[in-house]
Amino acid sequence: MDTMTPSTSMPVSMGTSIIAVTFNGGVILGADSRTSTGNYIANRVTDKITPLCDNVYTLRSGSAADTQAIAGYVQHFIAQHQAEEGDQITVKTVANLVKMMAYNNKDFLQAGLIVAGFDKHGGGQVYSISLGGTLTATPFAMSGSGSTYVNGFCDKNWREGMSEAEAMDFVTRALKYAMTWDASSGGCIRTVTITAAGVKRQFIQGGLIPPTYGELPREQVVA
């Protein structure tokens, strides 16, 4: 077989860098955009930040099909819940729904997810759901193949009570470093900010991400 031809038997995987962080007033979710099938980049502009409802989003890592399936089921359950209760669902309830899906199907799924959002009861919240379905509430969380490269950076630079601008800088810098070192992460940077005022999305093109260690500008590489 030609080594440059992607194998159709390889699962589509989001060898990923994802991160979510709380700040004084809400949460910010961020992700790279590379999806791979083995060594082949199947999609370089994937959106890995999926809305579960108006005030809660999830970051997806692992098998693309598995994480999309979980998100789809949870969206359905949330719609039923909100129709019955007539009120906005809490972030903790959504995180527990995702955990139940991941845990009850842990032998069949390859899915690591981060659930983050804002509600009137708990403010900005971040929950991490591991491959086995363990649910952990934490002020910030990261996952994916690129996360191992930025553990030290995040532990050193995160602090409680950050402003929105400080949290955005923290997220984008962490993703930039992860994308630099992890071959399975790359593309552009997408972020979602959730506060009491609503949801804001931001997109940073790959060519506009500042160099990490003095890499050549894109125009010089192409030339």
N, C-alpha and C positions, 0 to 999 in steps of 0.2 A: 504493500500500500504506500502511496505517496505520503511522505511524512508531513507535507504541507496541507493535506486534505483532512479536515476535521472528522473524527469518528462519530457516526450517528448513535453509537451505543453509549457514548459518554453522557452523563447527566448534565443538563444546563445548570451551572452553579454560579452563584454570585460570590466568588472569591472576593471578599468585600471589606470595606472599612466603613463602619457605621458608629455614630456617637450621639448621645442625647445628654443634655445638661440642664439643670434648673438654674434660674437666676432670680433676682429680686423682682418678681412680677410675672413669671411664666417659665416656659421651657423652650429650648431650641433643639431641633433634631437636624442632623447632618449626615450626608452619605456621599460616597463616590458614585460613579455611574457605570462601572465595567462589569459585564456579565460574560462568563467564559464557559466553553465546552472543552475540557482538557486544557491544552495550550492555545486553543483558538479563541479569539475574542468574538463572541457571538453578537454582542451589542455593546457599543461604547457610550451610549447615552441613556441607559436604563434609569427609570425613576424607582428607587428603592424605598421611598417614603410614601406609604399608603394610608389614606384616610380611612379610619374605621367608623367615625362619626364626626360631627361638626367640631368637637372639642378634643378629640383623641386621635392620634396618628400612630402608626407602627413603622419601625425600621426592620427590613428583612435581610437575613443572611442565611446561607445554606443553599438548599435546592430551591430554584426559582419556582418550580411547580408546587412544591410542598408549601412554601410560604404564601403563595398566591391563594392556594386552597384554604389555608387557615384563615387568611384575611377575609375571603369571601364568605365563609361560614359565620365568622364573628360579626361581620356587617349585617348578615341576616338576623342573627340573634339579637343584636342591638336594636335593629328596626322594630322587632317584635316587642322587646322590653320597653322601648320608649313609647310605642303605641299603647301599651297596657298601662304604663305608669303616668304618662302625660307629662313627663319631666325629663330634663337632661340627665343622661347617665353619668355616673362618676367614673373617674379614671381608674380607680381601684377595681370597680366591677368589670370594666373592660379588660383590665390586666388579668383578672381571674378567669374570664372567659377564654382568653388566649392560652393561659396556663392549662386549663382543663383540656382544650383541644390538643395541645402539645404533649401533655402527660398521658392522656388516654390513648394516644397513638404513637407513643415514643419508640416502639419497635419498628415502625414503618416510615417515620418522617425524619428528614434531616433538616431541621429548622431551628435557628437561633434568632430570637426576636427581641426587640426593645419596644415597649409601649410607653408613650409619653403624652401628656395632655394637661389641660387646666380645667378645674371645676370650682364652683363656689364654696365647696366644703373644704378641700385640701389645697387649693391653689395649684401651682405647677408641681407636677409629680413625674417621676421616671421609674419604670419597672423593667427589670431584665428577666427574660425567660430563656433558660439554657436549653441545650439539645434534649435533655431528659425531662424537661418540664418544670424545673425548679424556678419558683418566682421569688425575686429579690427586689425590695424597694431600696433605692439608692439615690443620692443627689446627682450622680452622673453615671452613665454606663456606656460601654463600648463593646463591640463584638466584631466578628469577622477575622479573616486572615491578616489584615493590616493592623488590627488592634494590638497585637503582641509587640509591635515596634514602637508604640506610643504610650505604653503603660506608665513608664517613668515620667514622660512629659506631662501626662494628665495628673498623676499623683502630685507632682511638684507644682503645677500651675493652677489647678482648680482651687477655688476658695469660696466659702459661703458668702452669700450676699452680693454676688457680682451684678453689675448693671447689664442691661441688654447688649450694649456695645461690647463690653468686656467678655460676655459669654459668647457672642458671635465671633470675636477674635480668637477665643479659646478653641471653639469648634473648627473654624476654618484652618487654623494653624495645625491642629492635631490631624485633620484630614490631609493637609498638604504633606506633612511628614510621613504619614502612613502610605500615601500614594507614591512618595519618592522611593521608599524602601521595599514595598510589597509589590511584586510583579503581577499579582492577581487583582490589584486595585489600580484605578486610574480613571481617565476621562475627565469629566467636569465635577464640580461640587454643587450639590443641591442642599438647601436648608429650608426648614419650616419653623417659624416662630409662632408660638401659641400663647396668648395672653387673654385677659378678661375682655379686651377690645376685639378679639378675633384672631384670624390666622393670616400670616404673611409668608409668602414664598420668595426665595432668592435663588438665582442661578448664576454660577461663576463658570464661564467657559474655560476649558483646559488651558488654552493659550494665554489666558489672562491671570492664571494663578501665579503669583510671584515665585521666582526661583528660590530653591531652598539652600543650595550650596554653590551658587554662582554658575548654574547650568547655562549653556548657550541659549540665546533667544531663538524662538521658533524660526524667524526669517533667516538666521544664519545657518541653522540646521538644514533647512530646505535648500538654501543656496549651495 
